[in-house]
């Protein structure tokens, strides 16, 4: 007579904990974007200067509170990029390009390059 071996559930439990240790710890925790409120909104490019590549004339920049900016040139699809805006420093996370944020009035936004030679002057739309 054959004696049936019973499957030991401990092996399932041990396998479960090993998979959590291997796969569960491999996820990188990403901090949510930080966005100061004075940059949020739709802005139209009014003037630019500096030696960095030109931004298209008539560009619209939409800075959202979720840390996503959408830039759209007339006649083209918008381009999305992630950003942080903390203590009057704007950082585009993908490129690490940084600007100081100045708001001379409620309807004007000036971005002055920190690690790029560019000054962008926007007006509210």
N, C-alpha and C positions, 0 to 999 in steps of 0.2 A: 504494500500500500504506500502510495506516495504521500508524503507529508507536504501540504501546501504551505508555501512561504507567504507570509503576509507582508505586503508592501509597507514599509515603515514610513509613516508620514513625516518623521523627523527629517528625512532627506529633502522633502519638498520645502519644509520650513527653512532648512539651512540654505538651499538653493535660492529661495526668495530673498533672504538677507544678503547673500553674496551678490545677487543681481542688483539690489538696492545700493550696495556699497560700490559696485563697479559703475553702474549706469546712473544712479541717482545723484552721485556726487560730481558727475562730469558736467552738469549744467552750470553755466556761468550766470550769476545773478547780476542783472543789469539795473543800475540805478535809474529811476525815472528822470526825465529831463527837468532842469530847473529853469524857469522862465520868469523874468521880472515883468511886471504888467505894463510898463511904459513902452515896450517894443511891440506888443500885440496889436495887430490890425493890418489894414491894407495900405500900402505905401507906394507912391509913384515916384520913380527916379526923376529928379529935376536937374541935377548937375553932378559931374564927376571930374576928378583930377587924379594925377599920379601916373606912374609908369607901368603899373600892372595892366593886364589886358582890359580893354574897354568892355563895359557892360552895355548891352544894347539900349539904344535910345527908346524911351517909352516903357522901359521895364516896369512891371508891377511886382511888388514883393509883399507876400502875405505871411506874416509871422503869427503862428497859432500857439495857444497856451499849452498844447501837447508836445511842444518841442519840434514840430515839423514846419518848415518854411517852404513856400511854393513861390518860385520865380517864373514869371511869364513874360516873354518878349512878344510884341504885337505880331500876330499871324502864326505863332508857334504854340505847341503844347507846353503846359507848365512843367517845370522840373522841381521835384521835391528833394529836400535834404533835411537832415536832423541838425538841431542846434541847441545850445545852452546859452542863457543870458543871465549872468550872475554879477552883481556888484558893478554894473555898467560895462561889463566885458561880454561881447558876443563871440561865441566860438562855434564854428561849423565842425561838428564832430568827425565827419568823414575825412576832411582835409586838414583839420586843426588850424585853419585860417582864423585869425582873431581881429576884432575891431573894438574900439572903445565906442560906447553908446552915449550920444549927447542929444538932449531934447531941449533946444533953445526955446521952443514954444510947444503947445499941445499939438500943433499941426505940422511940425517939422521934426525930422529925425536926421541926425548926422552920424555916419559911421566912418571912423578914422582908423585906417589899418594900423595894426600893431606889428605884425610880421609880414605885411604886404604893403607896398607903396600905392595906396588907393584911398581916396576920400569920396564917399558917396553921400549925396544930399537928397533926401526924400521929402515929399509932402504927403499929407494924409489925403486919402481918396474918399 
